[in-house]
């Protein structure tokens, strides 16, 4: 259940309070915003999956299987002797 607030809407938030609104979801907590004791919005963290270094290396190795032998990332054939595109 939402608590009562004496703050009229709309209102300005202090810098400290705004920082708390941002940092709290970053910690994994949720913030429920209420009006007339009813929830109207929720701030939640966005789930992010961060792959491990080993996962990245295995993905690169898998992709490398489809590249013909002798292939490189050298693209000098696209540029002239001054380094400008041909």
HTML snippet that shows the backbone in 3Dmol.js (N, CA, C, O; Angstrom):
<script src="https://3Dmol.org/build/3Dmol-min.js"></script>
<div id="view" style="width:600px;height:400px;position:relative"></div>
<script>
const pdb = `
ATOM      1  N   UNK A   1       0.843  -1.174   0.000  1.00  0.00           N
ATOM      2  CA  UNK A   1       0.000   0.000   0.000  1.00  0.00           C
ATOM      3  C   UNK A   1       0.886   1.234   0.000  1.00  0.00           C
ATOM      4  O   UNK A   1       1.921   1.263   0.667  1.00  0.00           O
ATOM      5  N   UNK A   2       0.487   2.239  -0.738  1.00  0.00           N
ATOM      6  CA  UNK A   2       1.274   3.457  -0.854  1.00  0.00           C
ATOM      7  C   UNK A   2       1.027   4.373   0.333  1.00  0.00           C
ATOM      8  O   UNK A   2      -0.078   4.433   0.873  1.00  0.00           O
ATOM      9  N   UNK A   3       2.065   5.080   0.726  1.00  0.00           N
ATOM     10  CA  UNK A   3       1.943   6.023   1.831  1.00  0.00           C
ATOM     11  C   UNK A   3       1.409   7.363   1.370  1.00  0.00           C
ATOM     12  O   UNK A   3       1.463   7.692   0.185  1.00  0.00           O
ATOM     13  N   UNK A   4       0.899   8.124   2.301  1.00  0.00           N
ATOM     14  CA  UNK A   4       0.386   9.464   2.020  1.00  0.00           C
ATOM     15  C   UNK A   4       1.562  10.420   1.909  1.00  0.00           C
ATOM     16  O   UNK A   4       2.579  10.243   2.579  1.00  0.00           O
ATOM     17  N   UNK A   5       1.423  11.433   1.064  1.00  0.00           N
ATOM     18  CA  UNK A   5       2.455  12.443   0.929  1.00  0.00           C
ATOM     19  C   UNK A   5       1.816  13.812   0.973  1.00  0.00           C
ATOM     20  O   UNK A   5       0.722  14.015   0.445  1.00  0.00           O
ATOM     21  N   UNK A   6       2.504  14.755   1.607  1.00  0.00           N
ATOM     22  CA  UNK A   6       1.993  16.120   1.666  1.00  0.00           C
ATOM     23  C   UNK A   6       2.542  16.964   0.536  1.00  0.00           C
ATOM     24  O   UNK A   6       2.271  18.164   0.486  1.00  0.00           O
ATOM     25  N   UNK A   7       3.309  16.376  -0.377  1.00  0.00           N
ATOM     26  CA  UNK A   7       3.913  17.116  -1.474  1.00  0.00           C
ATOM     27  C   UNK A   7       2.885  17.267  -2.587  1.00  0.00           C
ATOM     28  O   UNK A   7       2.387  16.267  -3.105  1.00  0.00           O
ATOM     29  N   UNK A   8       2.555  18.520  -2.968  1.00  0.00           N
ATOM     30  CA  UNK A   8       1.593  18.707  -4.054  1.00  0.00           C
ATOM     31  C   UNK A   8       2.197  18.354  -5.407  1.00  0.00           C
ATOM     32  O   UNK A   8       3.406  18.482  -5.599  1.00  0.00           O
ATOM     33  N   UNK A   9       1.384  17.921  -6.324  1.00  0.00           N
ATOM     34  CA  UNK A   9       1.855  17.609  -7.679  1.00  0.00           C
ATOM     35  C   UNK A   9       1.475  18.757  -8.585  1.00  0.00           C
ATOM     36  O   UNK A   9       0.385  19.294  -8.388  1.00  0.00           O
ATOM     37  N   UNK A  10       2.242  19.183  -9.541  1.00  0.00           N
ATOM     38  CA  UNK A  10       3.621  18.746  -9.778  1.00  0.00           C
ATOM     39  C   UNK A  10       4.568  19.386  -8.787  1.00  0.00           C
ATOM     40  O   UNK A  10       4.255  20.420  -8.198  1.00  0.00           O
ATOM     41  N   UNK A  11       5.716  18.778  -8.602  1.00  0.00           N
ATOM     42  CA  UNK A  11       6.689  19.311  -7.645  1.00  0.00           C
ATOM     43  C   UNK A  11       8.089  19.110  -8.191  1.00  0.00           C
ATOM     44  O   UNK A  11       8.310  18.279  -9.072  1.00  0.00           O
ATOM     45  N   UNK A  12       9.028  19.874  -7.667  1.00  0.00           N
ATOM     46  CA  UNK A  12      10.428  19.745  -8.059  1.00  0.00           C
ATOM     47  C   UNK A  12      11.121  18.807  -7.087  1.00  0.00           C
ATOM     48  O   UNK A  12      10.852  18.816  -5.886  1.00  0.00           O
ATOM     49  N   UNK A  13      12.004  18.012  -7.625  1.00  0.00           N
ATOM     50  CA  UNK A  13      12.758  17.088  -6.784  1.00  0.00           C
ATOM     51  C   UNK A  13      14.122  17.680  -6.484  1.00  0.00           C
ATOM     52  O   UNK A  13      14.745  18.295  -7.350  1.00  0.00           O
ATOM     53  N   UNK A  14      14.579  17.495  -5.272  1.00  0.00           N
ATOM     54  CA  UNK A  14      15.926  17.944  -4.942  1.00  0.00           C
ATOM     55  C   UNK A  14      16.937  17.062  -5.661  1.00  0.00           C
ATOM     56  O   UNK A  14      16.621  15.948  -6.080  1.00  0.00           O
ATOM     57  N   UNK A  15      18.154  17.572  -5.798  1.00  0.00           N
ATOM     58  CA  UNK A  15      19.210  16.809  -6.466  1.00  0.00           C
ATOM     59  C   UNK A  15      19.457  15.494  -5.737  1.00  0.00           C
ATOM     60  O   UNK A  15      19.641  14.456  -6.373  1.00  0.00           O
ATOM     61  N   UNK A  16      19.461  15.530  -4.415  1.00  0.00           N
ATOM     62  CA  UNK A  16      19.710  14.320  -3.631  1.00  0.00           C
ATOM     63  C   UNK A  16      18.610  13.283  -3.876  1.00  0.00           C
ATOM     64  O   UNK A  16      18.896  12.094  -4.018  1.00  0.00           O
ATOM     65  N   UNK A  17      17.353  13.733  -3.924  1.00  0.00           N
ATOM     66  CA  UNK A  17      16.246  12.814  -4.143  1.00  0.00           C
ATOM     67  C   UNK A  17      16.282  12.242  -5.556  1.00  0.00           C
ATOM     68  O   UNK A  17      16.024  11.055  -5.755  1.00  0.00           O
ATOM     69  N   UNK A  18      16.604  13.094  -6.549  1.00  0.00           N
ATOM     70  CA  UNK A  18      16.701  12.593  -7.926  1.00  0.00           C
ATOM     71  C   UNK A  18      17.790  11.540  -8.035  1.00  0.00           C
ATOM     72  O   UNK A  18      17.614  10.530  -8.716  1.00  0.00           O
ATOM     73  N   UNK A  19      18.914  11.769  -7.368  1.00  0.00           N
ATOM     74  CA  UNK A  19      19.995  10.780  -7.398  1.00  0.00           C
ATOM     75  C   UNK A  19      19.527   9.464  -6.794  1.00  0.00           C
ATOM     76  O   UNK A  19      19.856   8.392  -7.302  1.00  0.00           O
ATOM     77  N   UNK A  20      18.765   9.544  -5.715  1.00  0.00           N
ATOM     78  CA  UNK A  20      18.244   8.319  -5.095  1.00  0.00           C
ATOM     79  C   UNK A  20      17.293   7.593  -6.039  1.00  0.00           C
ATOM     80  O   UNK A  20      17.274   6.363  -6.080  1.00  0.00           O
ATOM     81  N   UNK A  21      16.500   8.355  -6.802  1.00  0.00           N
ATOM     82  CA  UNK A  21      15.583   7.718  -7.750  1.00  0.00           C
ATOM     83  C   UNK A  21      16.333   6.950  -8.827  1.00  0.00           C
ATOM     84  O   UNK A  21      15.849   5.928  -9.314  1.00  0.00           O
ATOM     85  N   UNK A  22      17.486   7.425  -9.192  1.00  0.00           N
ATOM     86  CA  UNK A  22      18.284   6.743 -10.217  1.00  0.00           C
ATOM     87  C   UNK A  22      19.095   5.604  -9.613  1.00  0.00           C
ATOM     88  O   UNK A  22      19.151   4.512 -10.178  1.00  0.00           O
ATOM     89  N   UNK A  23      19.719   5.851  -8.476  1.00  0.00           N
ATOM     90  CA  UNK A  23      20.623   4.854  -7.901  1.00  0.00           C
ATOM     91  C   UNK A  23      19.905   3.654  -7.299  1.00  0.00           C
ATOM     92  O   UNK A  23      20.445   2.548  -7.310  1.00  0.00           O
ATOM     93  N   UNK A  24      18.714   3.849  -6.781  1.00  0.00           N
ATOM     94  CA  UNK A  24      17.990   2.739  -6.158  1.00  0.00           C
ATOM     95  C   UNK A  24      17.708   1.611  -7.152  1.00  0.00           C
ATOM     96  O   UNK A  24      18.002   0.458  -6.841  1.00  0.00           O
ATOM     97  N   UNK A  25      17.150   1.892  -8.337  1.00  0.00           N
ATOM     98  CA  UNK A  25      16.965   0.794  -9.289  1.00  0.00           C
ATOM     99  C   UNK A  25      18.279   0.184  -9.771  1.00  0.00           C
ATOM    100  O   UNK A  25      18.328  -1.004 -10.093  1.00  0.00           O
ATOM    101  N   UNK A  26      19.349   0.988  -9.823  1.00  0.00           N
ATOM    102  CA  UNK A  26      20.640   0.433 -10.232  1.00  0.00           C
ATOM    103  C   UNK A  26      21.138  -0.613  -9.240  1.00  0.00           C
ATOM    104  O   UNK A  26      21.886  -1.514  -9.621  1.00  0.00           O
ATOM    105  N   UNK A  27      20.740  -0.510  -7.991  1.00  0.00           N
ATOM    106  CA  UNK A  27      21.098  -1.510  -6.982  1.00  0.00           C
ATOM    107  C   UNK A  27      20.248  -2.755  -7.096  1.00  0.00           C
ATOM    108  O   UNK A  27      20.521  -3.757  -6.435  1.00  0.00           O
ATOM    109  N   UNK A  28      19.219  -2.706  -7.929  1.00  0.00           N
ATOM    110  CA  UNK A  28      18.341  -3.855  -8.089  1.00  0.00           C
ATOM    111  C   UNK A  28      17.012  -3.698  -7.389  1.00  0.00           C
ATOM    112  O   UNK A  28      16.165  -4.587  -7.466  1.00  0.00           O
ATOM    113  N   UNK A  29      16.810  -2.573  -6.700  1.00  0.00           N
ATOM    114  CA  UNK A  29      15.544  -2.331  -5.997  1.00  0.00           C
ATOM    115  C   UNK A  29      14.514  -1.726  -6.945  1.00  0.00           C
ATOM    116  O   UNK A  29      14.858  -1.229  -8.017  1.00  0.00           O
ATOM    117  N   UNK A  30      13.262  -1.774  -6.542  1.00  0.00           N
ATOM    118  CA  UNK A  30      12.170  -1.175  -7.318  1.00  0.00           C
ATOM    119  C   UNK A  30      11.595   0.000  -6.550  1.00  0.00           C
ATOM    120  O   UNK A  30      11.561  -0.011  -5.319  1.00  0.00           O
ATOM    121  N   UNK A  31      11.144   1.016  -7.276  1.00  0.00           N
ATOM    122  CA  UNK A  31      10.469   2.166  -6.682  1.00  0.00           C
ATOM    123  C   UNK A  31       9.065   2.210  -7.253  1.00  0.00           C
ATOM    124  O   UNK A  31       8.891   2.220  -8.471  1.00  0.00           O
ATOM    125  N   UNK A  32       8.056   2.236  -6.381  1.00  0.00           N
ATOM    126  CA  UNK A  32       6.662   2.324  -6.805  1.00  0.00           C
ATOM    127  C   UNK A  32       6.198   3.756  -6.562  1.00  0.00           C
ATOM    128  O   UNK A  32       6.321   4.272  -5.451  1.00  0.00           O
ATOM    129  N   UNK A  33       5.668   4.391  -7.593  1.00  0.00           N
ATOM    130  CA  UNK A  33       5.154   5.752  -7.496  1.00  0.00           C
ATOM    131  C   UNK A  33       3.638   5.665  -7.410  1.00  0.00           C
ATOM    132  O   UNK A  33       2.993   5.006  -8.225  1.00  0.00           O
ATOM    133  N   UNK A  34       3.070   6.352  -6.394  1.00  0.00           N
ATOM    134  CA  UNK A  34       1.636   6.251  -6.131  1.00  0.00           C
ATOM    135  C   UNK A  34       0.957   7.608  -6.230  1.00  0.00           C
ATOM    136  O   UNK A  34       1.578   8.651  -6.028  1.00  0.00           O
ATOM    137  N   UNK A  35      -0.314   7.570  -6.542  1.00  0.00           N
ATOM    138  CA  UNK A  35      -1.184   8.740  -6.498  1.00  0.00           C
ATOM    139  C   UNK A  35      -2.476   8.287  -5.838  1.00  0.00           C
ATOM    140  O   UNK A  35      -3.067   7.284  -6.240  1.00  0.00           O
ATOM    141  N   UNK A  36      -2.907   9.015  -4.840  1.00  0.00           N
ATOM    142  CA  UNK A  36      -4.114   8.654  -4.089  1.00  0.00           C
ATOM    143  C   UNK A  36      -4.045   7.214  -3.579  1.00  0.00           C
ATOM    144  O   UNK A  36      -5.021   6.467  -3.650  1.00  0.00           O
ATOM    145  N   UNK A  37      -2.885   6.848  -3.070  1.00  0.00           N
ATOM    146  CA  UNK A  37      -2.626   5.524  -2.509  1.00  0.00           C
ATOM    147  C   UNK A  37      -2.742   4.380  -3.509  1.00  0.00           C
ATOM    148  O   UNK A  37      -2.856   3.219  -3.114  1.00  0.00           O
ATOM    149  N   UNK A  38      -2.714   4.700  -4.802  1.00  0.00           N
ATOM    150  CA  UNK A  38      -2.738   3.654  -5.830  1.00  0.00           C
ATOM    151  C   UNK A  38      -1.454   3.720  -6.646  1.00  0.00           C
ATOM    152  O   UNK A  38      -1.032   4.806  -7.043  1.00  0.00           O
ATOM    153  N   UNK A  39      -0.833   2.583  -6.901  1.00  0.00           N
ATOM    154  CA  UNK A  39       0.386   2.590  -7.712  1.00  0.00           C
ATOM    155  C   UNK A  39       0.063   3.032  -9.138  1.00  0.00           C
ATOM    156  O   UNK A  39      -0.885   2.538  -9.748  1.00  0.00           O
ATOM    157  N   UNK A  40       0.864   3.971  -9.667  1.00  0.00           N
ATOM    158  CA  UNK A  40       0.659   4.443 -11.041  1.00  0.00           C
ATOM    159  C   UNK A  40       1.883   4.217 -11.913  1.00  0.00           C
ATOM    160  O   UNK A  40       1.772   4.241 -13.139  1.00  0.00           O
ATOM    161  N   UNK A  41       3.053   3.997 -11.310  1.00  0.00           N
ATOM    162  CA  UNK A  41       4.272   3.770 -12.089  1.00  0.00           C
ATOM    163  C   UNK A  41       5.280   3.021 -11.232  1.00  0.00           C
ATOM    164  O   UNK A  41       5.191   2.998 -10.004  1.00  0.00           O
ATOM    165  N   UNK A  42       6.243   2.408 -11.916  1.00  0.00           N
ATOM    166  CA  UNK A  42       7.274   1.677 -11.206  1.00  0.00           C
ATOM    167  C   UNK A  42       8.610   1.891 -11.907  1.00  0.00           C
ATOM    168  O   UNK A  42       8.698   1.800 -13.132  1.00  0.00           O
ATOM    169  N   UNK A  43       9.639   2.174 -11.130  1.00  0.00           N
ATOM    170  CA  UNK A  43      10.999   2.253 -11.650  1.00  0.00           C
ATOM    171  C   UNK A  43      11.692   0.955 -11.286  1.00  0.00           C
ATOM    172  O   UNK A  43      11.817   0.612 -10.110  1.00  0.00           O
ATOM    173  N   UNK A  44      12.138   0.242 -12.296  1.00  0.00           N
ATOM    174  CA  UNK A  44      12.811  -1.028 -12.063  1.00  0.00           C
ATOM    175  C   UNK A  44      14.107  -1.056 -12.864  1.00  0.00           C
ATOM    176  O   UNK A  44      14.223  -0.358 -13.872  1.00  0.00           O
ATOM    177  N   UNK A  45      15.064  -1.838 -12.440  1.00  0.00           N
ATOM    178  CA  UNK A  45      16.298  -1.946 -13.216  1.00  0.00           C
ATOM    179  C   UNK A  45      16.052  -2.706 -14.517  1.00  0.00           C
ATOM    180  O   UNK A  45      15.220  -3.612 -14.575  1.00  0.00           O
ATOM    181  N   UNK A  46      16.776  -2.327 -15.538  1.00  0.00           N
ATOM    182  CA  UNK A  46      16.725  -3.051 -16.812  1.00  0.00           C
ATOM    183  C   UNK A  46      17.720  -4.204 -16.708  1.00  0.00           C
ATOM    184  O   UNK A  46      18.899  -3.993 -16.425  1.00  0.00           O
ATOM    185  N   UNK A  47      17.243  -5.401 -16.937  1.00  0.00           N
ATOM    186  CA  UNK A  47      18.108  -6.575 -16.837  1.00  0.00           C
ATOM    187  C   UNK A  47      19.147  -6.534 -17.952  1.00  0.00           C
ATOM    188  O   UNK A  47      18.824  -6.332 -19.123  1.00  0.00           O
ATOM    189  N   UNK A  48      20.376  -6.727 -17.564  1.00  0.00           N
ATOM    190  CA  UNK A  48      21.457  -6.760 -18.537  1.00  0.00           C
ATOM    191  C   UNK A  48      22.249  -8.039 -18.339  1.00  0.00           C
ATOM    192  O   UNK A  48      22.670  -8.365 -17.229  1.00  0.00           O
ATOM    193  N   UNK A  49      22.444  -8.752 -19.431  1.00  0.00           N
ATOM    194  CA  UNK A  49      23.251  -9.955 -19.353  1.00  0.00           C
ATOM    195  C   UNK A  49      24.618  -9.612 -19.919  1.00  0.00           C
ATOM    196  O   UNK A  49      24.749  -9.238 -21.085  1.00  0.00           O
ATOM    197  N   UNK A  50      25.617  -9.744 -19.089  1.00  0.00           N
ATOM    198  CA  UNK A  50      26.972  -9.461 -19.518  1.00  0.00           C
ATOM    199  C   UNK A  50      27.679 -10.800 -19.679  1.00  0.00           C
ATOM    200  O   UNK A  50      27.803 -11.577 -18.733  1.00  0.00           O
ATOM    201  N   UNK A  51      28.135 -11.046 -20.896  1.00  0.00           N
ATOM    202  CA  UNK A  51      28.797 -12.306 -21.184  1.00  0.00           C
ATOM    203  C   UNK A  51      30.209 -12.294 -20.605  1.00  0.00           C
ATOM    204  O   UNK A  51      30.834 -11.241 -20.478  1.00  0.00           O
ATOM    205  N   UNK A  52      30.686 -13.449 -20.266  1.00  0.00           N
ATOM    206  CA  UNK A  52      32.045 -13.564 -19.754  1.00  0.00           C
ATOM    207  C   UNK A  52      33.032 -13.498 -20.921  1.00  0.00           C
ATOM    208  O   UNK A  52      32.652 -13.641 -22.083  1.00  0.00           O
ATOM    209  N   UNK A  53      34.279 -13.284 -20.594  1.00  0.00           N
ATOM    210  CA  UNK A  53      35.322 -13.227 -21.612  1.00  0.00           C
ATOM    211  C   UNK A  53      35.395 -14.542 -22.386  1.00  0.00           C
ATOM    212  O   UNK A  53      35.606 -14.547 -23.599  1.00  0.00           O
ATOM    213  N   UNK A  54      35.223 -15.640 -21.683  1.00  0.00           N
ATOM    214  CA  UNK A  54      35.281 -16.954 -22.333  1.00  0.00           C
ATOM    215  C   UNK A  54      34.142 -17.109 -23.348  1.00  0.00           C
ATOM    216  O   UNK A  54      34.333 -17.693 -24.414  1.00  0.00           O
ATOM    217  N   UNK A  55      32.951 -16.581 -23.011  1.00  0.00           N
ATOM    218  CA  UNK A  55      31.823 -16.630 -23.946  1.00  0.00           C
ATOM    219  C   UNK A  55      32.137 -15.815 -25.203  1.00  0.00           C
ATOM    220  O   UNK A  55      31.806 -16.230 -26.314  1.00  0.00           O
ATOM    221  N   UNK A  56      32.772 -14.662 -25.024  1.00  0.00           N
ATOM    222  CA  UNK A  56      33.134 -13.814 -26.155  1.00  0.00           C
ATOM    223  C   UNK A  56      34.153 -14.505 -27.054  1.00  0.00           C
ATOM    224  O   UNK A  56      34.031 -14.469 -28.278  1.00  0.00           O
ATOM    225  N   UNK A  57      35.144 -15.126 -26.453  1.00  0.00           N
ATOM    226  CA  UNK A  57      36.172 -15.821 -27.227  1.00  0.00           C
ATOM    227  C   UNK A  57      35.568 -16.994 -27.996  1.00  0.00           C
ATOM    228  O   UNK A  57      35.896 -17.205 -29.164  1.00  0.00           O
ATOM    229  N   UNK A  58      34.694 -17.751 -27.354  1.00  0.00           N
ATOM    230  CA  UNK A  58      34.082 -18.893 -28.049  1.00  0.00           C
ATOM    231  C   UNK A  58      33.180 -18.423 -29.192  1.00  0.00           C
ATOM    232  O   UNK A  58      33.097 -19.086 -30.226  1.00  0.00           O
ATOM    233  N   UNK A  59      32.508 -17.290 -29.016  1.00  0.00           N
ATOM    234  CA  UNK A  59      31.690 -16.735 -30.089  1.00  0.00           C
ATOM    235  C   UNK A  59      32.564 -16.306 -31.264  1.00  0.00           C
ATOM    236  O   UNK A  59      32.198 -16.528 -32.418  1.00  0.00           O
ATOM    237  N   UNK A  60      33.708 -15.698 -30.984  1.00  0.00           N
ATOM    238  CA  UNK A  60      34.632 -15.295 -32.045  1.00  0.00           C
ATOM    239  C   UNK A  60      35.189 -16.511 -32.787  1.00  0.00           C
ATOM    240  O   UNK A  60      35.317 -16.494 -34.011  1.00  0.00           O
ATOM    241  N   UNK A  61      35.515 -17.553 -32.046  1.00  0.00           N
ATOM    242  CA  UNK A  61      36.020 -18.776 -32.672  1.00  0.00           C
ATOM    243  C   UNK A  61      34.962 -19.422 -33.555  1.00  0.00           C
ATOM    244  O   UNK A  61      35.277 -19.944 -34.625  1.00  0.00           O
ATOM    245  N   UNK A  62      33.718 -19.390 -33.115  1.00  0.00           N
ATOM    246  CA  UNK A  62      32.617 -19.950 -33.917  1.00  0.00           C
ATOM    247  C   UNK A  62      32.455 -19.167 -35.220  1.00  0.00           C
ATOM    248  O   UNK A  62      32.268 -19.759 -36.283  1.00  0.00           O
ATOM    249  N   UNK A  63      32.526 -17.852 -35.137  1.00  0.00           N
ATOM    250  CA  UNK A  63      32.401 -17.031 -36.341  1.00  0.00           C
ATOM    251  C   UNK A  63      33.578 -17.189 -37.278  1.00  0.00           C
ATOM    252  O   UNK A  63      33.428 -17.106 -38.497  1.00  0.00           O
ATOM    253  N   UNK A  64      34.758 -17.417 -36.706  1.00  0.00           N
ATOM    254  CA  UNK A  64      35.969 -17.562 -37.510  1.00  0.00           C
ATOM    255  C   UNK A  64      35.917 -18.808 -38.391  1.00  0.00           C
ATOM    256  O   UNK A  64      36.599 -18.857 -39.415  1.00  0.00           O
ATOM    257  N   UNK A  65      35.131 -19.807 -38.023  1.00  0.00           N
ATOM    258  CA  UNK A  65      35.028 -21.037 -38.817  1.00  0.00           C
ATOM    259  C   UNK A  65      34.485 -20.770 -40.211  1.00  0.00           C
ATOM    260  O   UNK A  65      34.770 -21.531 -41.136  1.00  0.00           O
ATOM    261  N   UNK A  66      33.703 -19.698 -40.385  1.00  0.00           N
ATOM    262  CA  UNK A  66      33.091 -19.388 -41.674  1.00  0.00           C
ATOM    263  C   UNK A  66      33.949 -18.492 -42.559  1.00  0.00           C
ATOM    264  O   UNK A  66      33.545 -18.148 -43.670  1.00  0.00           O
ATOM    265  N   UNK A  67      35.127 -18.112 -42.076  1.00  0.00           N
ATOM    266  CA  UNK A  67      36.008 -17.217 -42.835  1.00  0.00           C
ATOM    267  C   UNK A  67      37.037 -18.061 -43.577  1.00  0.00           C
ATOM    268  O   UNK A  67      37.676 -18.922 -42.972  1.00  0.00           O
ATOM    269  N   UNK A  68      37.210 -17.825 -44.899  1.00  0.00           N
ATOM    270  CA  UNK A  68      38.195 -18.600 -45.667  1.00  0.00           C
ATOM    271  C   UNK A  68      39.622 -18.372 -45.155  1.00  0.00           C
ATOM    272  O   UNK A  68      39.939 -17.284 -44.675  1.00  0.00           O
ATOM    273  N   UNK A  69      40.481 -19.389 -45.254  1.00  0.00           N
ATOM    274  CA  UNK A  69      41.874 -19.247 -44.807  1.00  0.00           C
ATOM    275  C   UNK A  69      42.570 -18.116 -45.573  1.00  0.00           C
ATOM    276  O   UNK A  69      42.309 -17.912 -46.758  1.00  0.00           O
ATOM    277  N   UNK A  70      43.446 -17.390 -44.896  1.00  0.00           N
ATOM    278  CA  UNK A  70      44.205 -16.314 -45.535  1.00  0.00           C
ATOM    279  C   UNK A  70      43.478 -14.971 -45.525  1.00  0.00           C
ATOM    280  O   UNK A  70      44.035 -13.962 -45.958  1.00  0.00           O
ATOM    281  N   UNK A  71      42.251 -14.953 -45.039  1.00  0.00           N
ATOM    282  CA  UNK A  71      41.496 -13.705 -44.987  1.00  0.00           C
ATOM    283  C   UNK A  71      42.040 -12.841 -43.857  1.00  0.00           C
ATOM    284  O   UNK A  71      42.363 -13.337 -42.777  1.00  0.00           O
ATOM    285  N   UNK A  72      42.137 -11.543 -44.124  1.00  0.00           N
ATOM    286  CA  UNK A  72      42.600 -10.631 -43.075  1.00  0.00           C
ATOM    287  C   UNK A  72      41.661  -9.426 -43.017  1.00  0.00           C
ATOM    288  O   UNK A  72      40.754  -9.292 -43.838  1.00  0.00           O
ATOM    289  N   UNK A  73      41.889  -8.569 -42.056  1.00  0.00           N
ATOM    290  CA  UNK A  73      41.088  -7.356 -41.948  1.00  0.00           C
ATOM    291  C   UNK A  73      41.750  -6.183 -42.653  1.00  0.00           C
ATOM    292  O   UNK A  73      41.348  -5.035 -42.463  1.00  0.00           O
ATOM    293  N   UNK A  74      42.765  -6.466 -43.469  1.00  0.00           N
ATOM    294  CA  UNK A  74      43.462  -5.424 -44.216  1.00  0.00           C
ATOM    295  C   UNK A  74      42.568  -4.947 -45.357  1.00  0.00           C
ATOM    296  O   UNK A  74      42.167  -5.745 -46.204  1.00  0.00           O
ATOM    297  N   UNK A  75      42.257  -3.677 -45.385  1.00  0.00           N
ATOM    298  CA  UNK A  75      41.410  -3.109 -46.431  1.00  0.00           C
ATOM    299  C   UNK A  75      42.168  -2.073 -47.254  1.00  0.00           C
ATOM    300  O   UNK A  75      41.578  -1.119 -47.761  1.00  0.00           O
ATOM    301  N   UNK A  76      43.486  -2.269 -47.385  1.00  0.00           N
ATOM    302  CA  UNK A  76      44.301  -1.291 -48.105  1.00  0.00           C
ATOM    303  C   UNK A  76      43.902  -1.188 -49.580  1.00  0.00           C
ATOM    304  O   UNK A  76      44.190  -0.181 -50.226  1.00  0.00           O
ATOM    305  N   UNK A  77      43.249  -2.208 -50.114  1.00  0.00           N
ATOM    306  CA  UNK A  77      42.826  -2.147 -51.515  1.00  0.00           C
ATOM    307  C   UNK A  77      41.688  -1.150 -51.727  1.00  0.00           C
ATOM    308  O   UNK A  77      41.369  -0.823 -52.871  1.00  0.00           O
ATOM    309  N   UNK A  78      41.067  -0.660 -50.650  1.00  0.00           N
ATOM    310  CA  UNK A  78      40.000   0.332 -50.780  1.00  0.00           C
ATOM    311  C   UNK A  78      40.528   1.760 -50.808  1.00  0.00           C
ATOM    312  O   UNK A  78      39.776   2.691 -51.096  1.00  0.00           O
ATOM    313  N   UNK A  79      41.856   1.950 -50.503  1.00  0.00           N
ATOM    314  CA  UNK A  79      42.402   3.296 -50.350  1.00  0.00           C
ATOM    315  C   UNK A  79      43.584   3.508 -51.288  1.00  0.00           C
ATOM    316  O   UNK A  79      44.286   2.564 -51.651  1.00  0.00           O
ATOM    317  N   UNK A  80      43.792   4.781 -51.679  1.00  0.00           N
ATOM    318  CA  UNK A  80      44.941   5.096 -52.524  1.00  0.00           C
ATOM    319  C   UNK A  80      46.182   5.305 -51.663  1.00  0.00           C
ATOM    320  O   UNK A  80      46.138   5.093 -50.451  1.00  0.00           O
ATOM    321  N   UNK A  81      47.303   5.724 -52.290  1.00  0.00           N
ATOM    322  CA  UNK A  81      48.570   5.876 -51.572  1.00  0.00           C
ATOM    323  C   UNK A  81      48.535   6.994 -50.517  1.00  0.00           C
ATOM    324  O   UNK A  81      49.390   7.028 -49.633  1.00  0.00           O
ATOM    325  N   UNK A  82      47.562   7.903 -50.600  1.00  0.00           N
ATOM    326  CA  UNK A  82      47.414   8.977 -49.606  1.00  0.00           C
ATOM    327  C   UNK A  82      46.456   8.606 -48.479  1.00  0.00           C
ATOM    328  O   UNK A  82      46.245   9.396 -47.560  1.00  0.00           O
ATOM    329  N   UNK A  83      45.877   7.410 -48.543  1.00  0.00           N
ATOM    330  CA  UNK A  83      44.951   6.976 -47.513  1.00  0.00           C
ATOM    331  C   UNK A  83      43.513   7.391 -47.756  1.00  0.00           C
ATOM    332  O   UNK A  83      42.656   7.220 -46.888  1.00  0.00           O
ATOM    333  N   UNK A  84      43.244   7.941 -48.947  1.00  0.00           N
ATOM    334  CA  UNK A  84      41.886   8.372 -49.271  1.00  0.00           C
ATOM    335  C   UNK A  84      41.135   7.254 -49.982  1.00  0.00           C
ATOM    336  O   UNK A  84      41.756   6.436 -50.660  1.00  0.00           O
ATOM    337  N   UNK A  85      39.836   7.202 -49.844  1.00  0.00           N
ATOM    338  CA  UNK A  85      39.071   6.156 -50.542  1.00  0.00           C
ATOM    339  C   UNK A  85      39.251   6.253 -52.057  1.00  0.00           C
ATOM    340  O   UNK A  85      39.297   7.347 -52.620  1.00  0.00           O
ATOM    341  N   UNK A  86      39.352   5.092 -52.705  1.00  0.00           N
ATOM    342  CA  UNK A  86      39.498   5.067 -54.177  1.00  0.00           C
ATOM    343  C   UNK A  86      38.182   5.372 -54.848  1.00  0.00           C
ATOM    344  O   UNK A  86      38.106   5.396 -56.076  1.00  0.00           O
TER     345      UNK A  86
END
`;
const viewer = $3Dmol.createViewer("view");
viewer.addModel(pdb, "pdb");
viewer.setStyle({}, {cartoon: {color: "spectrum"}});
viewer.zoomTo();
viewer.render();
</script>
